Amino acid sequence: MSRRDTRNIRKEVLPNGLRILTEVMPQVRSVSAGIWINTGSRREPPEQNGICHFIEHMLFKGTTHRTAEQIARSVDSIGGHLDAFTAKECVCFNTKVLDEHLPVAFDVLSDLLLNPLFKEDDIVRERGVVLEELKMDEDNPDYLVHEIFTQNFWKDHPLGKPILGTKETVRRLDQKALWDHFHRYYTPNQMVISAAGNLEHQRVVDLVSRYYAGLGPSTDELPEAAPQPHSRITLRNKKDLEQVHLCLGVPSYPLPHERRYGCYLLNTVLGGGMSSRLFQNIRERQGLAYAVFSELNPYRDTGCLSVYAGTSAEAALKVVELVMKEFRDLKANPVPPEELRRAKDHLKGSLMLSLESTTARMANLARQEMYFGKFFSLDEIAARIERVTPEELVEIASEFFRTNQVAVTALGNLNGMKIGREQLNC
């Protein structure tokens, strides 16, 4: 792998604290650039839940230089993409264009972040759009069960609040709240700008400097309290659903934890693919679910390992029992060498395949900078994955899978179904 893992990555920090990262990929014709802001739904006060996502929408509604239509047309007309998303711990605005069009696309991207309008009539219109987005998610049961699970797991903490906000909080957002939040977080020392593709590092630095070098950093302290997980059992009846949607989870490691590679491998063995234990047992051998998987949601200071399954009301308790059986087995028995080998190869292969596009490389640069302040090469990551032993997986499983730590949410036509702590014995 070494010969192919010579990534040409450079970093520059402007005097105002803005970090610029580039990766040269001379074999492609595209460039992806992203502006990442160190905010997200976990930094919202409860009464303003959803404000980060709302601001993300509003920045596309027009600037002092462009109308909403001109923003959309400016990158469309050169065959590029302009996009944005809000997560729990960051907001990102990004573009992907042919290398020759980077100056134009970056001008549009920077216009959004430097010259927004937040006009009253746009706020009213966009409120309607976000309320429809909320209804759409309410109609999606596998999304909804994860949302209910998350709200209960991180109860009374911003990490548990929905990224979109609620009907009540979205209706309350006004122009002053948007401007206050924007000025507090959209500052150079809270930003990372990353770019990957057919580019020259110094040209990117010059381009970024032209727009951002004159901005002053914020002096705001941004404290964050680490959340406490709650192992609640939540049963939500929704009679119009054909399936019961189950989400079971336990606390796991924060994203920068030294044992994160073991944690990713444990997740891969448990439910991270078609050869995983949950998929093979619950779907293939028993035929009890079409969709069944496990996933990791790690954050700066905490994490959650969760299992999802969609099944019939009659089989729901059986599925819970089978998941607990897998938890117990991972604690009691080391993963056999050939299964661990498969999991390691799966994890390394997925990682390498995920980095084939300029957009993925751009995001990878920014995330490593935001969480670690340094860059890990594929060789380093592969070596860390290889070092994980079966004994380490047993230790991690023993730490995670404890009866009193398991949280469950069930959503569907439950017909009086009950789940007690005794059924979560692991």
N, C-alpha and C positions, 0 to 999 in steps of 0.2 A: 504493500500500500504506500510506502514512503515516497517512492519516486513520483507518485501521482498526487501526493498530498502537499505539494509546495504551493500553498495559497499565497498570493501576493497581496498582503493586507497592510494598510497603513492607517495611522491615527494622528490626528492633530487636535489640539484644544485651543480655542480662541481665548483671548484675555478675559472675555465676559463669561467663560465657563462652558460655552457650547462645544460639544464633542463631535468631531467629524471622523467617520471611518469609511474607508474605501477598499474595495477588492477588485483588482484588475482581472478580467476574464477575456483575454484577447481572441479566444476561439468563437465568441458570439458577436452578434451585431446589435444586441439590445443593451439598455442600461435600465436598472431599477433603482429608484431613489426613494427614501422614506424619511419623514420627519416624525420622530417618536417623542412623545411628551410624557414625563414622569408623573402622570396622574391616573385617573381611572375611577371606577365606581367605589372602590374602598376608601377613597379620600373625600367622599361626599358626606356632608352632614345629613342626618336622617330626613330632615324636612326638604332637602334638595336632592333626594335620591333620583337619579336619572339625568342630572344636569350635564355630566360629561358627554353622554350620548347625544343629548339635545344640542349641545354646542357643536359637536361633530357634524350633525345635520345642518345646523344654521350656517356654518362656514361655507357651505356650498350654495347658499341662497343669494349670494351677491357680495361684492366688495366695492370699495370706492372707485375701482377701475373697471370692473366687469359685472354684468348682470349674471343671474344664474344660468341663463341660456348660453351666454358667451363662455362661461366657465366650462360647461359641458362640451360645447362645440370646439373649444380651443385645443383640447387633447384628442378628441374624436377625429378631428380633421387631419391629424398627422398619424392616424392609425394606432394611437397609444391608448393606455388605460389610466384612469384616475380613480382612486378608491380611498376608503378610510374605514377604520373600525375602532370600536371602544371595547376595552377589556377591563378586568377587575383592577389591573395594576399599570395600565398604559393606554394611551390613545395614539393611533398611528394614521398619518396621511401619506399616501404613496402613489407613485406613478411608474409606469413601464413604457418606454419608447425606444425607437431606433436611436443609436448613439448620437447621430447628428442633431436630433431634436431635443436633447437633454436641456439646453439653455431655455428653450420655449416652455417645456413642461415644468421645469423648476421655477420659472417665473410665475406660472399659474399656481403651483403648489404654495409658493411663498406669499403670493397675493392673498390666498385664503387665510393664511395664518397671521399676516401682518396688517391686513386692511379690511376686517369684517365690518358689517353694518349693524346687524341685530335689529333690523327694522321691526316696528310693532306689528305691522300687518303680516310680515313674514313669520313672526313668532306665532301669531294666531293660526296661520295656515299650517305651519309645521307641527304645531300641537295636535292638530287633527290627524296628520300623517302618523305621528308616533303613537297616538291612541289606537289607530287602526293596526299598527304593528303589534301593539300589546294584545289586541283581540286575536290576531293571527296566531300568536304564540300560545294564547289560552286554548286555542282550538287544536293544538299539536300536543297529544298526550305524552310522547316521550320527552319532549322539551319540558312540559309542565311538571312531570314527576321529578325531573332533575332540579327544577326551580324550587319546588316545595321542599325537596330533600335539602338543598343548599341553605334555604332560609331557616330550616330547623337545625341543621348541623352547626351553622355559624350564627346561632340565634343572638339577637341584640348586638350584632357587630356589622359594620358596613360591608364586610366580605360576604355576608349572607343576603344582602339586598340585591334585587334584580338590576342588571346593567341598564335596562330600559327605564327603570323607575316603576311607579304605580300610577294608576289613573289619577289618584289624588295629588301625588307630588308633581306629576307632569302638568296638571292643570294649574298648579300654583306657581310654576316657573315664570318669572317676568324678566324684562329687559335689564333691570338693575342687577338681579342675581346673576344673569349671564355675563354681564360686563365684569362684575366683581370676581367671579370664578376665573374668567378668561385672563384678567390682569394678574391674578395671583399665580397661575400655573403656566401660562404660555410665555415663559421667560427663557432666555438662552441657557441659563445654568440648570434648567429642568428639561433640556432637550438633548437628544442625540440625533444627528443626521447621518444616515448611512447610505452608501451607493455601491452597487456591484454591477459589473458588465464591462463592455469595451470602453474604458474611460482612462483619463490621466489624472492621477491623484491631485497634482497641483492645480489643474484646471477646476476640479471640483471644489477644492479649498477656496480658490479665488471666487468662484461662483457663489458659494455659501457666504463668504465674507462680504461680498457686495450687498447682500440683503440683511445680514444679521450682525456684522461686526459693530455697528453703531448702537446696538441695543444694550441697555444696562441689565445686569443680573438682578434677581429678586433677593431680598435679604430675609424673607419669611422663613421661619423654622416650620417644618412640616412634620409634626410628631405623628406617630402611628402606634396604636396599641395592638399587640398581638391578640388574635381571637382565641377564645376557649371553645373547643369542640363540645357538642352536646349529643349524647347517644339516645336520641328520642325515637320512639316508635309512633309513626304517623300514618293513620289509615284515612284516606280521603275517598268518599263515595262519589262516583260519577256514573250514573246509570246508563248513559247513552254510549258507553264504551264497550266494545266487543271483548277486549283483552284487559287483564290486570297488568299494570305496569309497575315493576318493582325496582327500587333503587336501595342498595345496601352499601354502607360505607363505614370506614374506620379512619382515625387520624393517621397521617403518614408524614414523611419528612418534608421540610422546606426545600425549595428549589436548589439552594447552594449547598445542601448537606453533603458531608464527605461520603456518606453511604448511598448517595442518590443512584449510583449505577446498579447496586444490588437491588434497590427499590424498583428500578425500571425492569430489571430481569425478573423479579418476583411477579410484577404485573404481566409481563410477557408470558410467563409460564401459566399463570392463573387464567387470564382471559384476553390476552393481547393479540389474538389472531386465530386463524382457522384450525391450527394444530394445538391450540391451548386446551387446558383441562376443562374449562367451563364449556367451550364450544363443542368439544368432542363428546363430553358426557351428557350435558343437558340437551343439546340439539341433535347430535349425530346418533348417540346410543339410545337415548330415551325419547327423542322427538317431542320434547315439551315446550320448545321455544323456537321461533325463527331467528330472532335477534337476542343474543346474549354475549356480553363482553365485560371486561373490566377496564378501568382507565385511571390515570393519575392526574390530579389537579394540584400541582405544587405552586406555592406562592413564596414571597420573600421570607416569611417567618413561620409558615405552617404548611399543611398539605392534607389532601384527602385521597384515599384509594377507594374507589367505588365500583360496584357491580350493577349492571342493568340487565333486566330480562323482561320481555313481554310474553305473557303466557295466558292460559285460560284460568278462570276463577277456580275451577276444580283442581288445577295443578299448582296453584300459586304456593301453597304451603310446602308441597313436595320440592319445588324449585328452591325455596328458602333453605330447606333441609339439605339439599344437594350442595348449595353454596357453602353452608356451614361445614359440611363434610370435607370440601376442598380446603377450607381454612384450617381445619384440624390436621389434615394430612400434611399440609405444608409446614406445620409446626412440628409434627411428630417424625417425619421422614425426610432425609436429605433428597433433593432432586437428583435422579439418576444421571450419570455422566452424559449419556447420549441426548437426554432431554435438555440438559443445561447447554450442551453444545449447540443444539438447534436454536435455543432461545438466544444465545449469544450471537449466532450468525444472523438470526432474524433481526435482532436489534441493530447490529452493525450495518446490515444491508438496507434496512429501512432508513437509517440515518443518512447513508451515502446517497441513496436514491432521492431522498427528500431535498438534497442540496444541488440538484442538477439545474435548477432554474436560477436566473439572476434575482428574481423576487425572493426566493428562499434564502439565497446567500445574503442578500441585503438584510433580511429579517434576522438571520442567524447572527450577523455582526452586531446588530443593535441589541438583541436580547443578551448576548454574552457581555456586552459592555454594561448594560443596565443592571444585570444581576451579579456579575463577577468583577467588573472593572478590568478584565483581561480577556485574552483570546485563547481558547483551547483548540488545538489542531485535531483533525480526525484521527491521526496517529495516537495522540495522547488519550483521546476518548476511547479508542479501540483497546488500547493497553489497559485502561482502567476497567473496561468491561471484562476483558480477559482475566483480570486478577480476582474477580468475584468467585468465591468458593461455595459449594453446597452448604457448608456449615454456616456461612454468613447469611444465606437465604433463610435457614432455619431460625437464626437469631432474629432477623428482621421480622419474619412471620410471627414469632413468639411475642415480639414487641407490639405488633399491629393487631393481631387477631385475638382479642380478649372479649369474652362475653359481655362485659360491662361497657365496652367501647363501641359495640356495633350499633349503628343507627339504621333504621329502616323506614322507607316511605312506600306505601302501596296506594295506587290510584286506579279506580275502575269500578265496575259493578260488583261490589264486594259481598253482597248477600249475607251480611252479618259475620263475615270472616274476621277472626281475631288472631293477632300475633303477640305472643308474650315473650318476656325475656328468656324463659326456659327453652323456647324454640331457637334461640340465637346462641346456643351453647357451642362454643368453639375453644 
